[in-house]
Amino acid sequence: MKRLTLHMRWTSALSMIYHALLLMIVYLLQGMIFPYIKFYGLVPLLLPIVSTGVAINQGRIAGGVAGIFAGILCDMTFNEPAGVFTVLLTLTGLFVGLLADTVMARGIVTYFISCALVLAISAFAQMFPLLFFENTPSAPLITMATRQTFYSLVYAFPIWFFVRALERRTQRVQYRS
């Protein structure tokens, strides 16, 4: 029994390491490559997509942990009030993971819909200070948020395949032992 428990802990630790590496790679891509690939002056928001993918594939605990780290990286990247993305992505990771554990199917359609919702919420979080504290007109902000959401959704499919590949790799390691 101890050996099985130790093996399950090792497998989950390996899964966390894989997802942490994926988050770091996406963070580097988002910060170093994608600022040069702008669409209407917008840069895609990729880290919420990764945390959503982890939440759907691995459940609420892994989704929450991925959300914490993705949120910290987003807060470091964007000039937003401190902690907004950390709280937001942690809660969405927990919520999407909870839904995946209980009522949602763990497929690409569910992932895509969840990504769209998480990205829309993230876009609103980005425009919230401009809308309410600086009295910026809402129409251009909503247009920009919609464009950023759709532009970011383009990258949801490639990220899905990486998240699924990591899950399959972890399962292969688990079944071999």
ABEGO torsion letter per residue (X at the ends): XAAAAAAAAAAAAAAAAAAAAAAAAAAAAAAAAAAABBBGGBBBBAAAAAAAAAAAAAEAAAAAAAAAAAAAAAAAABBBBBGAAAAAAAAAAAAAAAAAAAABBBBAAAAAAAAAAAAAAAAAAAAAAAAAAAGBBAAAAAAAAAAAAAAAAAAAAAAAAAAAAAAAAAAAAAAAX
